Amino acid sequence: MDDPIIIGEGVILDVRPTSFFSRAIAIAIDYLVYIIGAGLLTWGMGSLGLSAEFERAEVVIPIFLIVTVFVLIPATVETFTRGRSLGKLVMGIRVVRDDGGPIVLRHALIRALVGVFEILMTSGAVAAVVSFMNKRGKRIGDYLAGTYAIRIRGGASKLQEVVMPEHLAPWASSADITPLPDGLALSVRQYLSRVHDLHPATRDTLGKQLADLVATHVAPAPPYEVTREEFLAAVIMERARRDIGHEERRREYAAKVRTEIDALPFRP
């Protein structure tokens, strides 16, 4: 994995950028829809006689159509769908930030604005050349917005279930395990769920980083040598068991107190 996505929690996701041809087909589908929409909008304006209301309709209307159909609508769609459009939905791809997070209006608007030049005005030639020169398949709009497209269907692996290693259960139940920070706990769970799909070098480096961080919250260490994955799984599952038990006891106590309060002889 030469160029991975690293999300905010520091977890490396082993996802692949989509191919140029998948993006090309998705863009073709989107622009076919946009062109049909522009045609319908033009026909509607003509039917309502709006064209005659403008002295320079031959200039104003094309600009209005380009801005509305090729900028505002695509930016709005990608913003509310978190990086997907009809074409991307069909091809099973999504546009994300360079760090793997979801795009917002700023990213979508930059992509749409630049797309008018590199896709619409050049028939996609500029976007094609730039995409071929980048291993992530980025076009100019992606460079400026800090985004690129990833595959979210086809080749995605099933997440591994995190379970307690049986031989570590006795140690974990008696160990002093302080609550893990939310970001660290999430990182460990995501790492364990994808550990078998990660590149060996990534797996080793990230596993060591997470194990070292988790070890500061655990005492004593396991009484015998275990793998990093076993250690992390034992800690995260034992911590989850304790948290669930604590929450159940809290709810039972709250219900008991509520029952006692309701039983008091108070009257309005």
C-alpha positions as CSV (number, residue, x, y, z in Angstrom):
1,M,0.0,0.0,0.0
2,D,2.2,2.8,-1.3
3,D,-0.2,5.7,-0.7
4,P,-2.7,4.9,2.0
5,I,-5.6,6.9,3.4
6,I,-5.0,7.9,7.0
7,I,-8.2,9.0,8.8
8,G,-8.4,11.4,11.7
9,E,-7.9,8.7,14.3
10,G,-4.6,7.7,12.7
11,V,-6.0,4.4,11.3
12,I,-4.7,3.5,7.8
13,L,-7.5,2.3,5.5
14,D,-6.5,-0.2,2.9
15,V,-8.7,1.2,0.2
16,R,-7.9,1.6,-3.5
17,P,-8.3,4.6,-5.7
18,T,-10.8,4.0,-8.5
19,S,-9.5,3.4,-12.0
20,F,-9.5,6.1,-14.7
21,F,-12.1,4.3,-16.8
22,S,-14.5,3.9,-13.8
23,R,-14.3,7.7,-13.2
24,A,-14.6,8.4,-16.9
25,I,-17.8,6.3,-17.1
26,A,-19.2,7.9,-14.0
27,I,-18.5,11.4,-15.3
28,A,-20.1,10.5,-18.7
29,I,-23.2,9.4,-16.9
30,D,-23.3,12.5,-14.8
31,Y,-22.8,14.9,-17.7
32,L,-25.4,13.1,-19.8
33,V,-27.9,13.7,-17.0
34,Y,-26.7,17.3,-16.7
35,I,-27.0,17.9,-20.5
36,I,-30.5,16.4,-20.5
37,G,-31.4,18.7,-17.5
38,A,-30.0,21.7,-19.3
39,G,-32.1,20.9,-22.4
40,L,-35.2,20.5,-20.3
41,L,-34.5,23.7,-18.4
42,T,-34.0,25.5,-21.7
43,W,-37.2,24.1,-23.1
44,G,-39.1,25.1,-20.0
45,M,-37.8,28.7,-20.1
46,G,-38.7,28.9,-23.8
47,S,-42.2,27.6,-23.1
48,L,-42.7,30.2,-20.4
49,G,-41.5,32.9,-22.6
50,L,-38.7,33.9,-20.2
51,S,-36.1,34.2,-23.0
52,A,-38.0,37.2,-24.5
53,E,-37.8,39.0,-21.1
54,F,-34.0,39.5,-21.5
55,E,-32.4,41.9,-24.0
56,R,-29.3,39.8,-24.2
57,A,-30.8,36.4,-23.6
58,E,-28.3,34.8,-25.9
59,V,-25.6,35.6,-23.3
60,V,-27.4,35.5,-20.0
61,I,-29.2,32.2,-20.5
62,P,-26.2,30.1,-21.4
63,I,-24.3,31.5,-18.4
64,F,-27.3,30.8,-16.2
65,L,-27.6,27.2,-17.5
66,I,-23.9,26.5,-17.0
67,V,-23.8,27.8,-13.5
68,T,-27.0,26.1,-12.4
69,V,-26.7,22.7,-14.2
70,F,-22.9,22.2,-14.1
71,V,-21.9,23.9,-10.9
72,L,-24.7,24.4,-8.4
73,I,-26.6,21.2,-8.9
74,P,-23.5,18.9,-8.9
75,A,-22.0,20.7,-5.9
76,T,-25.3,20.3,-4.0
77,V,-25.7,16.6,-4.9
78,E,-22.1,15.7,-3.9
79,T,-22.4,17.7,-0.7
80,F,-25.6,16.0,0.5
81,T,-24.5,12.5,-0.7
82,R,-21.0,12.8,0.8
83,G,-19.2,12.5,-2.4
84,R,-21.6,10.5,-4.6
85,S,-23.6,11.3,-7.7
86,L,-25.7,9.2,-10.0
87,G,-22.7,8.2,-12.1
88,K,-20.5,7.4,-9.0
89,L,-23.4,5.5,-7.5
90,V,-23.7,3.3,-10.6
91,M,-19.9,2.7,-10.7
92,G,-19.6,2.1,-7.0
93,I,-17.2,4.9,-6.2
94,R,-17.1,7.9,-3.9
95,V,-15.1,11.2,-3.7
96,V,-13.4,11.7,-0.3
97,R,-10.8,14.1,1.1
98,D,-7.2,13.2,0.9
99,D,-7.3,12.1,4.6
100,G,-10.2,9.8,3.8
101,G,-12.9,11.9,5.4
102,P,-16.2,13.0,3.8
103,I,-16.2,16.1,1.5
104,V,-18.2,19.2,2.4
105,L,-19.6,22.0,0.3
106,R,-16.2,23.7,-0.2
107,H,-14.7,20.6,-1.8
108,A,-17.7,19.9,-4.0
109,L,-18.0,23.5,-5.2
110,I,-14.3,23.7,-6.1
111,R,-14.6,20.4,-8.0
112,A,-17.7,21.6,-9.9
113,L,-16.2,25.0,-10.8
114,V,-13.0,23.6,-12.1
115,G,-14.9,20.8,-13.9
116,V,-16.6,23.4,-16.1
117,F,-13.2,24.1,-17.6
118,E,-11.4,20.8,-17.5
119,I,-14.4,18.6,-18.4
120,L,-17.1,20.6,-20.1
121,M,-15.0,23.2,-22.1
122,T,-12.3,20.7,-23.1
123,S,-14.5,17.7,-23.6
124,G,-12.7,16.0,-20.7
125,A,-9.2,16.1,-22.4
126,V,-7.5,18.1,-19.6
127,A,-9.0,15.9,-16.9
128,A,-8.0,12.8,-18.7
129,V,-4.3,13.9,-19.2
130,V,-4.0,15.0,-15.6
131,S,-5.6,11.9,-14.2
132,F,-3.3,9.6,-16.2
133,M,-0.3,11.4,-14.6
134,N,-1.4,10.7,-11.0
135,K,-1.5,7.3,-9.4
136,R,-4.7,8.4,-7.5
137,G,-6.4,9.4,-10.7
138,K,-6.8,13.0,-9.6
139,R,-7.9,15.8,-11.9
140,I,-7.2,19.5,-11.4
141,G,-10.3,19.9,-9.4
142,D,-9.2,17.2,-7.0
143,Y,-5.8,18.8,-6.6
144,L,-7.3,22.1,-5.7
145,A,-10.1,20.7,-3.5
146,G,-7.8,18.1,-1.8
147,T,-9.9,15.1,-2.8
148,Y,-9.9,11.9,-4.9
149,A,-12.2,9.0,-5.7
150,I,-12.1,5.6,-4.1
151,R,-13.8,2.3,-4.8
152,I,-16.5,1.4,-2.3
153,R,-17.9,-1.6,-4.1
154,G,-16.2,-4.6,-5.7
155,G,-13.1,-5.9,-4.0
156,A,-14.0,-4.6,-0.6
157,S,-13.3,-7.1,2.1
158,K,-15.5,-8.2,5.0
159,L,-14.5,-6.7,8.3
160,Q,-13.1,-9.1,10.9
161,E,-15.1,-9.6,14.1
162,V,-13.1,-8.7,17.2
163,V,-13.3,-11.4,19.9
164,M,-11.6,-12.0,23.2
165,P,-8.7,-14.5,22.9
166,E,-9.7,-17.3,25.3
167,H,-6.2,-17.8,26.7
168,L,-6.0,-14.1,27.7
169,A,-9.4,-13.8,29.3
170,P,-8.2,-14.7,32.9
171,W,-5.4,-12.1,32.7
172,A,-7.6,-9.4,31.2
173,S,-10.3,-9.9,33.9
174,S,-7.8,-9.3,36.7
175,A,-5.7,-6.6,35.0
176,D,-6.0,-2.9,35.8
177,I,-7.3,-1.4,32.6
178,T,-8.1,2.3,32.7
179,P,-10.7,3.7,30.2
180,L,-9.1,4.2,26.7
181,P,-9.6,7.6,25.0
182,D,-12.4,7.4,22.5
183,G,-10.1,8.0,19.5
184,L,-7.6,5.3,20.6
185,A,-10.4,2.8,21.2
186,L,-11.9,3.5,17.8
187,S,-8.5,3.2,16.2
188,V,-7.8,-0.2,17.8
189,R,-11.2,-1.5,16.7
190,Q,-10.7,-0.4,13.2
191,Y,-7.2,-1.8,13.1
192,L,-8.4,-5.2,14.4
193,S,-11.3,-5.3,12.0
194,R,-9.0,-4.8,9.0
195,V,-5.8,-6.3,10.2
196,H,-5.8,-9.2,7.7
197,D,-6.3,-6.9,4.8
198,L,-3.5,-4.5,5.6
199,H,-0.1,-4.6,3.9
200,P,2.4,-6.5,6.2
201,A,4.6,-3.4,6.7
202,T,1.5,-1.3,7.6
203,R,0.2,-4.0,9.9
204,D,3.4,-4.2,11.8
205,T,4.0,-0.4,12.1
206,L,0.5,0.5,13.0
207,G,0.1,-2.5,15.4
208,K,3.2,-1.5,17.3
209,Q,2.1,2.1,17.6
210,L,-1.4,1.1,18.9
211,A,0.0,-1.6,21.3
212,D,2.5,0.9,22.8
213,L,-0.3,3.5,23.3
214,V,-2.7,0.9,24.9
215,A,0.0,-0.5,27.1
216,T,0.2,2.8,29.0
217,H,-3.4,2.1,30.2
218,V,-2.8,-1.5,31.3
219,A,-1.0,-3.1,34.3
220,P,0.4,-5.6,34.6
221,A,1.4,-6.8,31.1
222,P,0.4,-10.2,30.0
223,P,2.3,-12.9,31.9
224,Y,3.7,-14.5,28.7
225,E,4.4,-13.4,25.2
226,V,1.4,-12.7,23.0
227,T,1.0,-11.1,19.6
228,R,0.0,-7.4,19.3
229,E,-3.3,-8.3,17.8
230,E,-4.1,-10.7,20.7
231,F,-3.1,-8.1,23.3
232,L,-5.2,-5.3,21.7
233,A,-8.2,-7.6,21.3
234,A,-8.0,-8.7,24.9
235,V,-7.8,-5.2,26.2
236,I,-10.5,-3.7,24.0
237,M,-13.0,-6.5,24.7
238,E,-12.4,-6.6,28.4
239,R,-12.8,-2.8,28.5
240,A,-16.0,-3.1,26.6
241,R,-17.3,-5.8,29.0
242,R,-16.5,-3.6,32.0
243,D,-18.1,-0.5,30.4
244,I,-21.3,-2.5,29.6
245,G,-21.4,-3.9,33.2
246,H,-21.0,-0.4,34.6
247,E,-23.8,1.0,32.4
248,E,-26.1,-1.9,33.4
249,R,-25.5,-1.2,37.1
250,R,-26.0,2.5,36.6
251,R,-29.4,1.9,34.9
252,E,-30.4,-0.6,37.6
253,Y,-29.6,2.0,40.3
254,A,-31.4,4.8,38.5
255,A,-34.5,2.6,38.1
256,K,-34.3,1.7,41.9
257,V,-34.1,5.4,42.8
258,R,-36.9,6.3,40.5
259,T,-39.1,3.6,42.1
260,E,-38.4,4.8,45.6
261,I,-39.1,8.4,44.6
262,D,-42.4,7.4,43.0
263,A,-43.4,5.5,46.1
264,L,-43.0,8.6,48.4
265,P,-46.3,10.0,49.8
266,F,-46.0,13.3,48.1
267,R,-49.1,15.0,46.6
268,P,-49.3,18.0,44.3
